[in-house]
Every structure is written in structure tokens, then in C-alpha cells.
């Protein structure tokens, strides 16, 4: 699993820029346009949140745990409905921002949550966090299936029979390359065109410590010992649009934001790793892998059927 340092390298490093661009409690997971790209980003994120509320039967008083809650967008949405909310997140910048904004969020490793940590829940949600469960090294050691089975057992222990779990995650798509063909840490970031294999190298540098499941089966099959699938649908096209909207928001002019960019100049000049991070952002490998169907994205509602 990706550790705090690895997640901080991505999420905490962009904390202030994100909040200046998308809002203090902005959503940093795929929105739900369902083909209607005339919607604003805020409307599409609200549509996603309402879809989860409906699919998981969340009402006033429902106790909900959001694992990997980001900057707290869904928790904020649920609070307005009168739900009882808990969030956990491993990236320090996200935890600090959530707590500053009055959200009931804990900075902790979600793997440590047990029924006696916060009690049991009616609903558990995870948007994006399942992508960080398995590292490259764990995949190479043949542990991916075991890791996801352990994860779903943990989620099951937090729910009663009939409780629901919403999982939204990237997975490897039909054009995923062979693992042995990926040139790990060897891709020239100054190139203008990249092969699928080189894009995977760049993605692994953007999200160190993370290796995705293969297809929706990589998520669903480990869950079936405890859950049944209520609904599943692809969000790949929605994610492409979401990433484009984020990029536009991040680069939109704001005096305070550009002062922050300027403050990064000494770090840019002195830190090779930071220069590489900026290059990776410019390449937009996260967009290209969806456009080329190297990655897919699924939104799944599970219901617990047995302990």
C-alpha cells in the first residue's frame, strides 16, 4: 500500500493550489456527467454525491464512513443531509484542511480501522482510495488478490448485513501493457510523444507505491465472499472530462495562486524531484491513459450479504 510519504508527495504538495482552484472542500475524484458535458463541474460532483446517497440509501441519521475523504467534499454534502459522518485520510495536507473547515476527519491509516475504532457504520464509501492499496512491489510478490480480499473483509466487519459500500476506483483497462515492458524510471520526460509503456512509467512516478487491479473483476471478485453487486458502471469518459476541468481550473489565473507558483521557483531550481513532478503534471499522463484505454474507471455499489 502507498504510505503517507508517497501520498503526501502528490496530495499534500498540491494542497494550496487545489483549494485555490476548486474550493476549500473541492472534490478530487471523478465527477458524474453521464454524457451531459454542459453541466458545471460542481453540478456533476453533486450528481455523483446524490447517486451515492440514493444507491446506498443514505438519509438523515445514517452513519457513514468515507475512506480517503480528500478535502471533504462528500462529507460536507452528507452533513447538509443530516447524516452522521466520519472521514479518514492519510495525506497530511488533506487532513489539516478538513479539520480546519470543521469536518469530522481523522488523519490515520484506514487499514487500522476496526469496529471498535468508531463503532459500526450503515454505509462505507471509498472514492479513489482503493487505487492505493497495492504497491508495485506487492504486485510483483503476488499479493494483490490477498490485499483486496483483506480489504473487503475489513469493510465487511464495519457493516451490518444489508449495509452498503460504494467503491469508485481506477483499474487497468483493455489496453494495459505488459508489466515487464514498462521502462521504470527510464522515460525521458522531455519527449513530446510517449508510448503506452512510457506513460505507465510516468504514472508510477506520479503515484508511487500504487498498482491498480486488472479490470472491474479485480475489484468485484475479491468482494464476493462478503458482498453482492447492486450496480456497476464505467466512468472512463466522465473521468476524461473531469481531468480536463481540473486542468483548466488549476491553470486559470488568480493573483494569489500565481504568487504561490512564484514561491515554488527556488524549489524548482534546487530540487530535481520537484522539476520532474512539474514535468509529469504538464505531460498529463493521467489523462492520456484514460483516452488510450490503458486505464478504466468503475463506480460500484456493494451490499453486504454475510459476515
Secondary structure, 3 states (H helix, E strand, C coil): CCCHHHHHHHHHCCHHHHHHHHCCCCCCCCCCCCCCCCCCHHHHHHHHHHHHHHHCCCCCCCEEEEECCCCCHHHHHHHHHCCEEEEEECCHHHHHHHHHCCCCEEECCHHHCCHHHHCCEEEEEEECHHHHCCCHHHHHCCCHHHHHHHHHHHHHHCEEEEEEEEEEEEEECCCCCCHHHCCCCCCCCCCCCCCHHHHHHHHHHHCCCCCCCECCHHHHHHHCCCEEEEEEEECHHHHHHHHHHHHHHHHCCCHHHHHHHHHCHHHHHHCHHHHHHHHHHHHCHHHHHHHCCCEEEEEEEEEECCC
